């Protein structure tokens, strides 16, 4: 009887986890700092997730992919944190004027995890409006501390995880997103049929993440219409893109999930 009950409940959990309609709330601005107007380009399109590479150097947190990029002197506080704080203040404590909208600010740590996160916490403590914002998720990816230490960090910080990894219950309580490199499941380039076996592997991974109650994102996915449509069919929660305007336009007219 217990087995039958789990069998009946699981599909309901899976369907509930998938967005019924996809909008830019389900869009992820990959390497957002490369956009013409970092932060604002994706924000003005009401993106649900913005990703920034950050590097700690000389006790400053820079927006940079490599140490060589630090020379561009783009401080994370100036480029993202301060503008975000101003917007939250203007929106009476919310990220977007539409209070149903949320934003995930994903920080891809490109240096040693612990000192980088400690510096990030130091900066965030200067902006209580940001750390207390109920519609904002600040998420750490890239270089991360041991999962056993996640619960020791302030509650305004979250972490991501891999769909292929099994986590303790304690670690999962601090993980807001599960993802994976798409090419670990398929070499599909978007220009021919996706192999049935690859599709099954992808669906199994998505089902696993949703059964754990987590949002899902793949990276290194085909970044054009055919790729976006497959991700929607898979029921993932965030569509990864570098083409933020093109994806926004596509979702405006084609975002309904195919049943």
C-alpha positions in Angstrom: 0.0 0.0 0.0 2.8 2.4 0.9 4.6 1.7 -2.4 1.3 2.3 -4.3 0.9 5.6 -2.5 4.4 6.8 -3.4 3.8 5.8 -7.0 0.6 7.9 -7.1 2.2 10.9 -5.3 5.4 11.1 -7.3 3.9 12.2 -10.7 1.9 14.9 -8.8 5.0 16.2 -7.3 6.8 16.3 -10.6 3.9 18.1 -12.4 3.6 20.6 -9.6 7.3 21.4 -9.8 7.3 22.4 -13.5 6.3 25.9 -14.5 2.9 26.0 -16.2 3.9 28.9 -18.3 7.5 30.0 -19.1 8.4 33.7 -18.9 11.6 35.6 -18.3 11.1 34.6 -14.7 12.5 31.3 -15.9 15.4 32.8 -17.8 19.0 32.7 -16.6 21.4 35.4 -17.8 24.7 33.4 -18.1 27.9 35.5 -17.7 25.6 38.6 -17.3 28.6 40.9 -16.9 29.3 40.4 -20.7 25.9 42.1 -21.5 25.9 45.7 -22.8 24.6 46.9 -19.5 25.5 44.4 -16.8 22.7 43.7 -14.3 20.3 46.2 -16.0 20.0 44.5 -19.4 18.6 41.3 -17.8 16.8 43.1 -14.9 14.9 45.3 -17.3 13.7 42.1 -19.1 12.6 40.8 -15.7 14.9 37.9 -15.7 14.6 35.4 -12.9 18.3 34.6 -12.6 21.5 36.6 -13.2 24.9 35.0 -13.0 28.1 36.8 -12.2 31.7 35.6 -12.1 33.6 37.0 -9.1 37.3 36.9 -8.0 38.8 38.0 -4.7 42.0 39.9 -5.2 43.8 42.2 -2.8 40.8 42.0 -0.5 38.4 43.3 -3.2 35.7 41.3 -4.9 35.9 41.9 -8.7 33.6 40.9 -11.5 36.0 38.8 -13.5 36.3 35.4 -15.1 40.1 35.1 -14.7 42.8 37.0 -12.7 43.7 38.7 -15.9 40.3 40.3 -16.0 40.8 41.9 -12.6 42.7 44.6 -14.4 39.4 45.9 -15.8 38.7 47.1 -12.2 35.0 46.1 -12.2 34.0 45.9 -8.5 31.1 43.6 -7.7 29.8 46.1 -5.2 29.6 48.9 -7.8 28.4 46.9 -10.7 25.8 44.7 -9.0 25.3 45.1 -5.3 24.8 48.8 -5.0 22.4 49.0 -8.0 20.4 46.1 -6.6 20.2 47.7 -3.2 18.9 51.0 -4.7 16.2 49.1 -6.7 15.1 47.1 -3.7 14.7 50.4 -1.7 12.7 51.9 -4.6 10.4 48.9 -4.7 9.6 49.0 -1.0 11.8 46.0 -0.1 11.2 43.9 -3.2 13.4 43.2 -6.2 10.7 43.9 -8.8 7.8 46.3 -8.6 5.7 43.2 -9.4 5.9 41.5 -6.1 5.2 38.1 -7.6 8.6 38.2 -9.4 11.7 36.9 -7.8 15.4 37.1 -8.6 18.3 34.7 -8.1 21.7 36.4 -8.0 24.1 33.6 -8.8 27.7 34.3 -7.8 30.2 32.0 -9.6 33.3 32.1 -7.3 36.5 31.8 -9.4 38.9 31.9 -6.5 39.3 30.1 -3.2 35.9 29.6 -1.7 36.1 30.5 2.0 38.0 33.9 1.8 35.8 34.9 -1.2 32.6 34.1 0.6 33.8 35.8 3.7 34.5 39.0 1.7 31.0 38.7 0.1 29.4 38.4 3.5 31.3 41.5 4.6 30.0 43.4 1.6 26.4 42.2 2.0 26.3 43.2 5.6 26.5 46.8 4.4 23.2 46.4 2.6 20.6 45.0 5.0 17.9 45.8 2.4 19.5 43.2 0.2 20.0 40.5 2.8 16.5 40.9 4.1 14.8 41.0 0.7 12.2 38.1 0.6 12.1 38.1 -3.3 15.9 37.7 -3.7 18.0 34.6 -3.5 21.8 35.0 -3.3 23.3 31.8 -4.5 26.9 30.6 -4.4 28.2 28.4 -7.3 31.7 27.6 -8.7 34.2 27.3 -5.9 32.3 26.3 -2.8 33.2 25.3 0.8 32.6 21.7 2.0 28.9 20.9 2.0 29.2 20.0 5.7 29.8 23.7 6.4 26.8 25.1 4.5 24.7 25.5 7.6 27.4 27.6 9.2 26.9 30.4 6.8 24.3 33.3 7.2 20.8 32.3 6.2 20.7 34.8 3.3 23.3 32.7 1.4 22.4 29.7 -0.6 24.4 27.2 -2.6 23.8 25.1 -5.7 24.5 21.5 -6.2 24.9 18.8 -8.9 22.1 16.5 -10.0 24.6 13.7 -10.1 25.6 14.1 -6.5 23.8 12.8 -3.4 23.6 15.3 -0.5 22.9 15.0 3.1 19.6 16.3 4.4 21.4 19.1 6.2 23.3 20.2 3.0 20.1 20.0 0.9 18.4 22.4 3.3 20.9 25.1 2.1 20.8 24.2 -1.6 18.3 26.2 -3.7 19.2 24.9 -7.1 20.4 21.7 -8.7 22.1 21.6 -12.1 24.5 19.9 -14.4 26.6 20.3 -17.5 24.2 19.3 -20.3 27.0 17.5 -22.2 27.3 15.0 -19.4 23.9 13.7 -20.5 23.9 14.4 -24.3 26.0 15.7 -27.1 22.9 17.1 -28.8 23.7 20.3 -30.6 20.1 21.3 -31.4 20.3 20.7 -35.1 19.1 17.1 -35.3 16.9 14.7 -33.3 17.7 14.3 -29.6 18.5 10.6 -29.0 15.8 8.8 -27.1 18.3 7.4 -24.6 19.7 10.9 -23.9 16.2 12.2 -23.4 15.5 9.5 -20.8 18.7 10.3 -18.9 17.8 14.0 -18.9 14.2 13.4 -17.8 15.4 11.1 -15.0 17.8 13.8 -13.7 15.1 16.5 -13.8 12.6 14.2 -12.1 15.2 13.5 -9.4 15.8 17.2 -8.7 12.1 18.1 -8.7 11.4 15.1 -6.3 13.8 16.8 -3.9 11.9 20.0 -4.2 14.7 21.9 -6.0 14.8 24.2 -9.0 16.8 22.8 -12.0 19.2 24.4 -14.5 21.5 22.9 -17.2 24.4 24.8 -18.7 26.2 24.3 -22.0 22.8 23.8 -23.7 22.1 24.7 -27.3 21.4 28.5 -27.0 18.7 29.0 -29.7 15.0 28.2 -30.2 15.4 24.5 -30.6 17.4 24.2 -27.5 15.1 26.4 -25.4 12.1 24.4 -26.6 13.7 21.1 -25.4 14.5 22.6 -22.0 10.9 23.7 -21.7 9.7 20.2 -22.7 12.0 18.8 -20.0 10.4 21.0 -17.4 13.6 22.6 -16.2 13.1 25.8 -14.2 15.8 28.1 -15.6 16.7 28.4 -19.3 20.4 29.2 -19.6 21.3 31.8 -22.2 23.8 34.4 -23.4 21.2 35.8 -25.9 19.0 37.5 -23.3 16.9 39.6 -25.7 16.3 36.8 -28.1 15.2 34.4 -25.4 12.9 37.1 -23.8 11.2 37.6 -27.2 10.8 33.9 -27.7 9.3 33.4 -24.3 6.9 36.4 -24.8 5.1 34.4 -27.5 6.1 30.8 -27.1 6.6 30.2 -23.4 3.7 27.8 -22.7 5.1 24.4 -21.6 4.2 21.6 -24.0 2.3 18.8 -22.3 
